[in-house]
């Protein structure tokens, strides 16, 4: 239980002095984490005995236990704030990356492909594949999105040298998608991988590669949230760049 829940659950039993202590603690968590009971009491004009009684009213053994809970709550907030900053920084990096990357070969492959197969190796990646199909709908291309081992085998069997296959994977190490990439590569089919920004087996097989920054955000001690927004930013920016490419470069139909 964090300090806010602890105080809310016991607030009805607090005196006016206890409520003042609440205000001091909630507005000065950093001080409470770093100062001793004597130092905290001196700074905010609260006696040691009042702080001890306040902790006991919160069903704790004493101020030391209260301080431990406050420290945990404070650190959780810091972690979330740092994760959010990292997330925003990741989005900016994604925009800069796609602005500076030369995607001419990717765009040519999309333009000339008879069909585009986009395969997602997992649940989140399958949603990205579906979004790619939706975003590129105005491009008037035949786009088939798929996921799962059976669909991977189907693509291997039906894809031809005139098609373009895009494979979305976080790690780039899934056995299914690596096997798929190897077999398609042997058939001479052009391949594009979209993976997290690190060296991986899938990107080594494909002729063209795009990368995202994979972010794991710590919401609390029990829950790690895997941010997938970078995939969707990449797909949307890729479509915009593709349309600009078609306008700038004369490509006969």
C-alpha positions as CSV (number, residue, x, y, z in Angstrom):
1,X,0.0,0.0,0.0
2,X,1.3,3.5,-0.9
3,X,1.3,6.5,1.5
4,X,-1.7,8.1,-0.2
5,X,-3.9,5.0,0.2
6,X,-2.7,4.6,3.8
7,X,-3.6,8.2,4.7
8,X,-7.0,8.0,2.9
9,X,-8.0,4.9,4.8
10,X,-7.3,6.4,8.2
11,X,-8.1,10.0,7.5
12,X,-11.4,9.9,9.4
13,X,-9.5,9.2,12.7
14,X,-7.1,12.1,12.4
15,X,-7.1,15.2,14.6
16,X,-6.4,18.6,13.2
17,X,-2.7,18.1,14.2
18,X,-2.7,14.8,12.3
19,X,-4.1,16.5,9.2
20,X,-1.3,19.1,9.4
21,X,1.3,16.2,9.6
22,X,-0.5,14.7,6.5
23,X,0.0,17.9,4.6
24,X,3.7,18.1,5.6
25,X,4.4,14.5,4.5
26,X,2.5,14.6,1.2
27,X,4.0,17.9,0.1
28,X,7.5,17.0,1.2
29,X,8.1,13.4,0.5
30,X,11.7,13.9,-0.5
31,X,12.5,15.5,2.9
32,X,10.6,12.7,4.7
33,X,12.8,10.1,2.9
34,X,16.1,11.8,3.7
35,X,15.6,13.4,7.1
36,X,15.5,11.6,10.5
37,X,12.5,11.9,12.7
38,X,14.2,14.7,14.7
39,X,15.2,16.6,11.6
40,X,11.8,16.3,9.9
41,X,10.0,17.3,13.2
42,X,12.4,20.3,13.7
43,X,11.9,21.5,10.1
44,X,8.1,21.4,10.2
45,X,7.6,22.1,13.9
46,X,6.2,18.7,14.8
47,X,7.2,16.8,17.9
48,X,8.7,13.3,17.8
49,X,5.8,11.9,19.8
50,X,3.3,13.4,17.4
51,X,5.0,11.8,14.4
52,X,5.1,8.4,16.3
53,X,1.4,8.6,17.2
54,X,0.5,9.6,13.6
55,X,2.3,6.5,12.3
56,X,0.5,4.3,14.9
57,X,-2.9,5.8,13.8
58,X,-1.9,4.6,10.3
59,X,-1.7,1.1,11.7
60,X,2.1,1.1,11.6
61,X,4.6,0.2,14.3
62,X,6.3,3.6,14.2
63,X,7.8,6.4,12.2
64,X,10.5,4.2,10.7
65,X,7.8,2.0,9.1
66,X,6.0,5.1,7.9
67,X,9.2,6.5,6.4
68,X,9.8,3.2,4.5
69,X,6.3,3.4,2.9
70,X,6.9,7.1,2.0
71,X,10.2,6.2,0.4
72,X,8.7,3.5,-1.7
73,X,5.9,5.8,-2.9
74,X,8.4,8.6,-3.7
75,X,10.7,6.2,-5.7
76,X,7.7,4.9,-7.6
77,X,6.7,8.4,-8.7
78,X,10.3,9.2,-9.7
79,X,10.5,6.0,-11.8
80,X,7.2,6.8,-13.6
81,X,8.4,10.4,-14.3
82,X,11.7,9.1,-15.7
83,X,9.9,6.5,-17.8
84,X,7.6,9.1,-19.2
85,X,10.6,11.3,-20.1
86,X,12.3,8.4,-21.8
87,X,9.1,7.6,-23.7
88,X,8.8,11.1,-25.1
89,X,12.5,11.1,-26.0
90,X,11.9,7.9,-27.8
91,X,9.2,9.4,-29.9
92,X,11.4,12.3,-30.9
93,X,14.2,10.0,-31.8
94,X,11.7,8.0,-34.0
95,X,10.7,11.1,-35.9
96,X,14.3,12.2,-36.4
97,X,15.2,8.7,-37.5
98,X,12.6,8.4,-40.3
99,X,13.3,12.0,-41.4
100,X,17.0,11.3,-42.0
101,X,16.8,7.7,-43.2
102,X,17.0,7.1,-47.0
103,X,14.0,4.9,-47.7
104,X,14.1,5.1,-51.5
105,X,14.6,1.4,-52.0
106,X,11.7,0.6,-49.6
107,X,9.4,3.0,-51.4
108,X,10.4,1.6,-54.8
109,X,9.6,-1.9,-53.6
110,X,6.2,-0.8,-52.2
111,X,5.4,1.0,-55.5
112,X,6.3,-1.8,-57.8
113,X,5.1,-4.8,-55.7
114,X,2.3,-6.8,-57.1
115,X,1.2,-7.6,-53.6
116,X,2.5,-6.6,-50.1
117,X,2.4,-9.1,-47.4
118,X,2.9,-7.8,-43.8
119,X,3.4,-10.3,-41.1
120,X,3.4,-9.7,-37.3
121,X,5.2,-12.2,-35.1
122,X,3.1,-11.5,-32.0
123,X,-0.2,-9.9,-30.8
124,X,1.1,-6.3,-30.7
125,X,3.0,-6.8,-34.0
126,X,-0.2,-8.2,-35.6
127,X,-1.9,-4.9,-34.7
128,X,0.9,-3.0,-36.3
129,X,0.5,-5.1,-39.5
130,X,-3.2,-4.3,-39.5
131,X,-2.5,-0.6,-39.0
132,X,0.0,-0.6,-41.9
133,X,-2.7,-2.0,-44.1
134,X,-5.2,0.7,-43.0
135,X,-2.7,3.6,-43.3
136,X,-1.5,2.5,-46.8
137,X,-5.0,1.9,-48.1
138,X,-5.0,5.2,-50.1
139,X,-1.8,3.9,-51.9
140,X,-4.1,1.5,-53.9
141,X,-1.9,-1.5,-53.2
142,X,-3.0,-5.1,-52.5
143,X,-1.9,-5.5,-48.9
144,X,-2.4,-8.7,-46.9
145,X,-1.8,-8.6,-43.2
146,X,-1.2,-11.8,-41.3
147,X,0.1,-13.4,-38.1
148,X,0.6,-16.9,-36.7
149,X,2.6,-19.9,-37.7
150,X,0.0,-21.2,-40.2
151,X,-0.2,-17.9,-42.0
152,X,3.6,-17.7,-42.1
153,X,3.6,-21.1,-44.0
154,X,0.9,-19.8,-46.3
155,X,2.9,-16.7,-47.2
156,X,5.9,-18.9,-47.9
157,X,3.9,-21.0,-50.3
158,X,2.0,-18.2,-52.2
159,X,4.5,-15.3,-52.3
160,X,6.2,-14.7,-55.6
161,X,9.2,-12.7,-56.7
162,X,6.9,-9.9,-57.7
163,X,5.7,-9.5,-54.1
164,X,7.1,-7.5,-51.2
165,X,7.1,-9.1,-47.7
166,X,7.3,-6.9,-44.6
167,X,8.0,-8.7,-41.2
168,X,7.3,-7.0,-37.9
169,X,9.0,-8.5,-34.8
170,X,10.2,-6.9,-31.6
171,X,13.3,-9.1,-31.0
172,X,13.9,-10.3,-34.5
173,X,14.6,-13.7,-33.0
174,X,11.3,-15.6,-33.3
175,X,11.8,-19.1,-34.7
176,X,8.7,-18.8,-36.9
177,X,9.7,-15.4,-38.5
178,X,13.3,-16.4,-39.0
179,X,12.4,-19.6,-40.7
180,X,9.9,-17.6,-42.9
181,X,12.5,-15.0,-43.8
182,X,15.1,-17.7,-44.8
183,X,12.7,-19.5,-47.1
184,X,11.4,-16.3,-48.7
185,X,15.0,-15.1,-49.2
186,X,15.9,-18.3,-51.0
187,X,13.0,-17.7,-53.3
188,X,14.4,-14.3,-54.2
189,X,11.6,-12.3,-52.6
190,X,12.4,-8.8,-51.4
191,X,12.1,-8.5,-47.6
192,X,11.8,-5.6,-45.1
193,X,12.1,-6.1,-41.3
194,X,10.8,-3.8,-38.6
195,X,12.4,-4.6,-35.3
196,X,13.7,-3.0,-32.1
197,X,16.9,-1.0,-32.6
198,X,19.5,-3.7,-32.0
199,X,21.4,-6.3,-34.0
200,X,19.2,-9.4,-34.6
201,X,18.9,-12.4,-36.9
202,X,15.9,-11.2,-38.9
203,X,17.4,-7.9,-39.9
204,X,20.5,-9.8,-41.1
205,X,18.4,-11.8,-43.5
206,X,16.3,-9.0,-44.9
207,X,17.6,-6.6,-47.6
208,X,16.0,-3.5,-45.9
209,X,15.5,-2.8,-42.2
210,X,13.5,-0.3,-40.1
211,X,13.9,0.1,-36.4
212,X,11.9,1.3,-33.4
213,X,13.0,2.2,-29.9
214,X,11.4,-0.4,-27.6
215,X,10.4,1.1,-24.3
216,X,9.3,-0.7,-21.1
217,X,7.6,1.6,-18.6
218,X,7.5,0.8,-14.9
219,X,4.0,1.8,-13.8
220,X,4.4,0.3,-10.3
221,X,6.3,-2.5,-8.6
222,X,4.0,-5.2,-10.0
223,X,3.4,-4.0,-13.5
224,X,5.8,-3.3,-16.5
225,X,4.1,-1.7,-19.5
226,X,5.6,-2.4,-22.9
227,X,5.2,0.8,-25.1
228,X,4.2,-0.1,-28.7
229,X,3.4,3.5,-29.9
230,X,6.8,3.7,-31.7
231,X,5.6,1.1,-34.2
232,X,2.6,3.2,-35.1
233,X,4.5,6.4,-35.3
234,X,7.0,4.7,-37.7
235,X,4.2,3.4,-40.0
236,X,2.4,6.8,-40.2
237,X,5.6,8.6,-40.9
238,X,6.6,6.0,-43.4
239,X,3.4,6.6,-45.4
240,X,3.8,10.4,-45.4
241,X,7.4,10.0,-46.6
242,X,6.2,7.5,-49.2
243,X,3.7,10.0,-50.6
244,X,6.3,12.7,-50.7
245,X,8.7,10.3,-52.5
246,X,6.1,9.7,-55.2
247,X,5.6,13.4,-55.7
248,X,9.3,14.2,-55.9
249,X,10.5,11.3,-58.0
250,X,9.0,10.5,-61.4
251,X,8.0,6.8,-61.3
252,X,6.3,5.6,-64.5
253,X,3.1,3.5,-63.9
